[in-house]
Amino acid sequence: MQVFLVTIGEGAAYWEKFGHNALWFRDSTRGIDIAYNWGTFAFDEPGYLGRVIVNDLRYWVEGIPGQYFIDAYRRYDRTIVVQRLNLTQPQARKAYEYAVLNARDENKYYRYDYFLDNCSTRVRDLIDLALGGALKRATESTSVQRSYRSETLRLVDDMKVVEFAINAALARPADRNLSVWENMFVPSRVKDAVRELRVADTTGALVPVVVEERVILQSQAHEEREDAPRLSLPYLIVGLLLALELFSIGWAGLKSRPAEMVFRFEVGVWAFLTGLLGVVLLLGWAITEHAFWRHNENLLLLNPLSLFLMVVAPLSLRRPRWLRAAAIGAVVVALLGAVAVVLKGLPGAQQNAPLILLLLPAHFAVAYGLWTRARS
């Protein structure tokens, strides 16, 4: 019995950005050639979208012929790395028997969690089981300068809208430094950790767990980023440009009726977008099982109160008596956004500086424009 850790690099679709992995078992004497992966799901499963929203996804383990598994990812030009594990025969059989048992219909399904229980952590846990807990003992007390947020943003950095959405949705629980063990929710981190692991053999000597590593395919289109992106400067530039545009059209609106209509329209759109996202964050915290969405300070920046501003800012163009309410609403939204800056000075603050730099300047530009009109 030979056991291989197969690590698949990222692909083009957003659900492929984290990569994938599997355990491949081969025993020519018994006719065994099968790869088990814990990342199988179905978009057309009844209620799939609702399960995504409330974080109640159902994934399952599936065994398929090993070479077929590799060829399937080869067709999509995804990097494939195969590591042969230095397991004793009892260890290899233990891993195989557990995989077979787990793949039975009554056992195969599990509640998927993006960070805590996914296709990669299941592979990690099975390797650890075969090694008698050696992988966890070697990695659970070693911390790295990475978090669930930084690792996620690193992997989706080429999809800017997805990157913004994830950055906004993740709250303070996603910002603590991870142990090497926890970091193996990413398949490539399992590959790296197993490569470095040494365990005692029957003589007591330390031997590597990986005895052979081969790159079956190096993708020409997809490459996993090494480090988390630095978003503060680009977000600040975009935030200042947004604020400058709102300030400029607001200033022009004081002298021109058409420009004023454009200003009020832009304020309405801005308030709608930020308010709607705030409602999503609030519902994610309150009524779903997304534990990493809770205690989200980004609600101060993506504020549901903006939906009130969305209504009264354009309305006050025809009904001036609503202008004061619009101005007060805009000032409140801006000041609540400024509270996010104050919270940055507290211990354990949420890592949301890029979002502050992106959103707060525009909030103040809107507040300044409406308050100036209310006063005059």
Number of C-alpha atoms within 10 A of each C-alpha: 18 19 24 22 24 29 25 23 24 27 22 14 9 13 10 15 21 22 21 23 30 27 27 27 23 19 12 9 7 8 8 15 17 20 26 24 24 27 18 12 16 10 8 8 10 9 10 15 14 11 15 13 15 14 18 18 19 19 19 21 23 22 19 13 15 20 12 12 18 21 12 11 17 17 8 12 19 25 23 23 21 23 22 19 21 21 21 16 12 11 18 20 17 16 22 24 12 13 23 15 13 18 19 13 11 8 12 17 19 15 13 19 19 17 18 14 14 23 26 27 24 20 24 27 17 18 26 17 17 20 20 12 13 16 23 18 12 16 17 14 12 12 14 13 10 18 19 22 22 20 20 21 24 20 24 25 18 14 14 11 11 14 17 17 11 16 20 22 25 26 25 19 17 23 19 17 16 19 17 23 23 23 25 25 25 23 25 22 18 23 21 12 18 19 17 11 16 17 16 12 14 8 6 8 9 12 13 16 22 20 12 13 16 11 12 13 17 15 16 9 12 15 15 17 15 9 12 17 14 12 16 15 12 13 19 20 13 16 22 19 15 18 20 15 16 26 20 15 19 27 16 16 19 14 10 12 12 10 17 19 16 17 27 25 17 20 27 21 17 20 27 21 16 21 23 18 22 24 18 15 25 22 15 21 19 14 10 17 16 19 16 20 24 21 17 20 24 27 24 21 28 29 24 23 21 29 21 17 25 25 17 22 29 23 18 17 16 10 11 15 13 17 22 18 19 27 25 16 23 29 20 16 25 25 17 18 24 18 13 22 17 10 13 15 9 9 7 12 18 21 20 22 17 19 21 22 21 24 22 26 23 24 30 21 24 28 23 19 23 25 20 14 16 17 9 5
